[in-house]
Amino acid sequence: MVRILITRHGQTKQNVDGTVQGKEHGEINEKGFAQIKELIKRLKSEEVDRIISSDISRCKITTEKILKEKKLPIEYTSLIREKDNGSLVGKNHRDFSWDDLQGTFETRKAPDGENLEEVRERGKKFFEDLKEKYGESNETILIVSHGAFLKVFIGNLLGMKTYDSIFKLFVEHCSLTELEINKKHKEGYRFNFINDVSHLTF
């Protein structure tokens, strides 16, 4: 059985002010660093064996803070990056409408960006790679990623429609979700909890 702990990077200035983020943008704010500290305290009670992190800076900064307390093998990957919002990155959500983009909710995308179907396919590939590489191990792996990606990733594993995963799932900054990969489970995996924020005491 492999145990997967999933978290989201610390809150950024852009999360608060409504600026579109993607693979380039995101400045962790004071609250975000406080969230990371609380996450690190929580992780002290966990037997984590390795970290797999998005290679985008706000995740790398979050991961590097964790690594100062836990000396662990680390792998950075583009597969769990945030949804690429192309030319809309840096613009404020109030200055445009996603509904003006062509296509369905799942297929519309910003110029030079990607859509939610493509994000879902990245998540599927990541999960298959994870099972292939670590599925027979007894490791506990910490995943550090992003809000929209994690909603789509978790929602897909739960069998949710993409629209519902975006609007009905919550993945708070530095929350923890636990996924257990074990052949004894009907689907080969199960979630033990999702979006646990009990360690975030402010």
CORNOR-V463850 format. One record per backbone hydrogen bond with DSSP energy under -0.5 kcal/mol. NH is the residue of the N-H (numbers start at 1). CO is the residue of the C=O. E is the energy in kcal/mol with one decimal. If there is no record, write none. Layout:
BEGIN
[[NH;CO;E] [NH;CO;E]]
END
This chain:
BEGIN
[[2;181;-1.9] [3;139;-2.7] [4;2;-0.5] [4;179;-3.6] [5;3;-0.5] [5;141;-3.1] [6;177;-2.9] [7;143;-2.9] [9;145;-1.9] [13;27;-3.2] [16;12;-1.3] [17;13;-2.2] [18;14;-1.1] [19;14;-1.4] [20;91;-3.3] [28;26;-0.6] [29;11;-1.9] [33;29;-2.1] [34;30;-1.9] [35;31;-2.4] [36;32;-2.0] [37;33;-1.9] [38;34;-1.9] [39;35;-2.4] [40;36;-2.6] [41;37;-1.9] [42;38;-2.0] [43;39;-2.5] [44;40;-1.0] [44;41;-0.7] [45;42;-1.4] [46;43;-1.9] [48;46;-1.5] [49;140;-3.3] [50;140;-1.1] [51;73;-2.4] [52;142;-2.9] [53;75;-2.8] [54;144;-2.5] [55;77;-1.0] [59;56;-1.2] [60;56;-2.3] [61;57;-3.0] [62;58;-1.3] [63;59;-2.9] [64;60;-2.8] [65;61;-1.8] [66;62;-1.6] [67;63;-2.6] [68;64;-1.0] [69;65;-0.5] [69;66;-1.4] [70;66;-2.1] [72;70;-1.1] [73;49;-0.7] [75;51;-2.1] [77;53;-2.5] [80;77;-0.6] [81;78;-1.5] [85;83;-0.7] [87;111;-2.4] [88;85;-2.2] [89;86;-1.5] [90;20;-2.4] [91;88;-2.2] [93;18;-2.8] [95;92;-2.1] [96;93;-1.1] [100;97;-1.6] [101;98;-1.7] [108;104;-2.5] [113;110;-2.4] [114;84;-2.8] [117;106;-1.9] [119;115;-1.8] [120;116;-2.5] [121;117;-2.1] [122;118;-2.0] [123;119;-2.3] [124;120;-2.3] [125;121;-2.3] [126;122;-2.6] [127;123;-2.4] [128;124;-2.4] [129;125;-2.7] [130;126;-2.5] [131;127;-2.5] [132;128;-2.4] [133;129;-2.4] [134;130;-2.8] [135;131;-1.8] [137;134;-2.0] [141;3;-2.8] [141;139;-0.5] [142;50;-2.5] [143;5;-3.5] [143;141;-0.5] [144;52;-2.1] [145;7;-2.4] [145;143;-0.5] [150;146;-2.6] [151;147;-2.2] [152;148;-2.2] [153;149;-2.9] [154;150;-2.9] [155;151;-2.4] [156;152;-2.3] [157;153;-1.6] [158;154;-1.6] [159;156;-1.2] [160;155;-3.0] [165;161;-2.4] [166;162;-1.9] [167;163;-1.9] [168;164;-2.8] [169;164;-0.6] [169;165;-0.8] [174;8;-1.8] [175;172;-1.9] [176;196;-1.8] [177;6;-1.7] [178;193;-2.3] [179;4;-3.1] [179;177;-0.5] [180;190;-3.2] [181;2;-3.0] [181;179;-0.5] [182;180;-0.7] [182;188;-1.2] [185;182;-1.9] [187;189;-0.6] [188;185;-1.0] [190;180;-1.9] [192;178;-2.3] [192;190;-0.5] [193;178;-1.0] [196;176;-3.3] [197;195;-0.6] [200;197;-1.8] [201;199;-1.2]]
END
